[in-house]
Amino acid sequence: MITLISSLVVFLLVVMLHEFGHFTVAKLSGIKVNEFSIGMGPKLFQKQKGETSYSLRALPIGGYVAMEGEEESSHDPRSFNNAPILKRMAVVLAGAFMNFILAFLAFTIIFSIFGYGSNEIDTVIKDSPAEIAGLKAGDKIVEIDKIKTKDIYDINSLIRDKKDEEINLKINRNGENLDINLKPRYSEENKMYLIGITSKLKHSFFKSIELGAKRTGEMSLMFLKSLKMIFDGSFKMEYLSGPVAVVQMIGSESSKGFLNFLQILALISVNLGVFNLIPIPALDGGKFLFLLIEALRGKPINEKFEQGLSLIGISILFSLMIYVTIFNDIGRLFSK
């Protein structure tokens, strides 16, 4: 039951805010919105308010904002196709922007409530590279290879990049600066290079805001790197997860507590935001690309040609989702 409830909550927050971004900017731009829908398929609920119909649909696999003149040309002066191109671009990008805002807020709440790892060492793990090199609790790691470090996230990022290389740490111990060299060790459990320390937790609202923005950016870059790996063949298809696996992951993480729920909410929101910006027809990124081409050409792309490309894009994405669901998600269930 917790899997179902937590999945629905995550879905509603992520999708509603994404569509609310499109909806709000469209309304602010004076564009006529015919329908604001959460979910797809048969209607479960509908309410007409002014010119806009608000609906909740049966299948929790998306949502949409139906604007006048978005899919086909309209003579209505308030239609999407008659709006200035910069306003149309803003509407298209607003959904992903709201996903990044949601992730930023989730990460900021995490750091505000639970604290953040500072650059001060709390404990040194026995027989770790840090202990062997002579690091002690209370030491502050202020630089790694002449790059300043303000928190554990800076430290982990720099260590991860160095991998098997020896690194130089500048530490502050009781007001005195010391130089220590050590070689990080790969952790099979954490799947990354570590030196074997835990950091002292600290609380700061403004630092939490900074780290919330930083973490959102890092997660976005990680998703982009994963996409690059898919296209260059270094990321295997069997590692991809579909809707079934995502629901399982949400339930599993949410059952571990509020912190894990916020983390999975932020992760999915970031991934949806970045994914939607991929320049594939049918996605927001594809729509933005068409608008960019229109701005450069001085006239819109042929309507039927754009619709044809969008149909191809939808078909590819839908086929990929079916493939991943059947061969990866369901395949993993039967193999357990």
Secondary structure as the mmCIF struct_conf table of DSSP 4:
data_model
#
loop_
_struct_conf.conf_type_id
_struct_conf.id
_struct_conf.beg_label_comp_id
_struct_conf.beg_label_asym_id
_struct_conf.beg_label_seq_id
_struct_conf.end_label_comp_id
_struct_conf.end_label_asym_id
_struct_conf.end_label_seq_id
HELX_RH_AL_P HELX_RH_AL_P1 ILE A 2 LEU A 28
TURN_TY1_P TURN_TY1_P1 SER A 29 GLY A 30
STRN STRN1 VAL A 33 LYS A 49
TURN_TY1_P TURN_TY1_P2 GLY A 50 GLU A 51
STRN STRN2 THR A 52 MET A 67
TURN_TY1_P TURN_TY1_P3 GLU A 68 GLY A 69
BEND BEND1 GLU A 70 GLU A 72
TURN_TY1_P TURN_TY1_P4 PRO A 77 ARG A 78
BEND BEND2 SER A 79 SER A 79
HELX_RH_3T_P HELX_RH_3T_P1 PHE A 80 ASN A 82
BEND BEND3 ALA A 83 ALA A 83
HELX_RH_AL_P HELX_RH_AL_P2 ILE A 85 PHE A 114
STRN STRN3 TYR A 116 VAL A 124
TURN_TY1_P TURN_TY1_P5 LYS A 126 ASP A 127
BEND BEND4 SER A 128 SER A 128
HELX_RH_AL_P HELX_RH_AL_P3 PRO A 129 ALA A 133
TURN_TY1_P TURN_TY1_P6 GLY A 134 GLY A 134
TURN_TY1_P TURN_TY1_P7 ALA A 137 GLY A 138
STRN STRN4 LYS A 140 ILE A 144
TURN_TY1_P TURN_TY1_P8 ASP A 145 LYS A 146
STRN STRN5 ILE A 147 LYS A 148
STRN STRN6 ASP A 151 ASP A 151
HELX_RH_AL_P HELX_RH_AL_P4 ILE A 152 LYS A 162
TURN_TY1_P TURN_TY1_P9 LYS A 163 ASP A 164
BEND BEND5 GLU A 165 GLU A 165
STRN STRN7 ILE A 167 ARG A 173
TURN_TY1_P TURN_TY1_P10 ASN A 174 GLY A 175
STRN STRN8 GLU A 176 LEU A 182
STRN STRN9 ARG A 185 SER A 187
TURN_TY1_P TURN_TY1_P11 GLU A 188 LYS A 191
STRN STRN10 MET A 192 LEU A 194
BEND BEND6 GLY A 196 GLY A 196
STRN STRN11 ILE A 197 LYS A 202
HELX_RH_AL_P HELX_RH_AL_P5 PHE A 205 ASP A 232
TURN_TY1_P TURN_TY1_P12 GLY A 233 GLY A 233
BEND BEND7 PHE A 235 PHE A 235
HELX_RH_3T_P HELX_RH_3T_P2 MET A 237 TYR A 239
HELX_RH_AL_P HELX_RH_AL_P6 PRO A 243 SER A 254
TURN_TY1_P TURN_TY1_P13 SER A 255 LYS A 256
HELX_RH_AL_P HELX_RH_AL_P7 PHE A 258 ASN A 276
TURN_TY1_P TURN_TY1_P14 LEU A 277 LEU A 277
BEND BEND8 ILE A 278 ILE A 278
TURN_TY1_P TURN_TY1_P15 PRO A 281 ALA A 282
BEND BEND9 LEU A 283 LEU A 283
HELX_RH_AL_P HELX_RH_AL_P8 ASP A 284 ARG A 297
TURN_TY1_P TURN_TY1_P16 GLY A 298 GLY A 298
BEND BEND10 LYS A 299 LYS A 299
HELX_LH_PP_P HELX_LH_PP_P1 PRO A 300 ASN A 302
HELX_RH_AL_P HELX_RH_AL_P9 GLU A 303 TYR A 323
HELX_RH_PI_P HELX_RH_PI_P1 VAL A 324 ILE A 330
HELX_RH_AL_P HELX_RH_AL_P10 GLY A 331 SER A 335
#
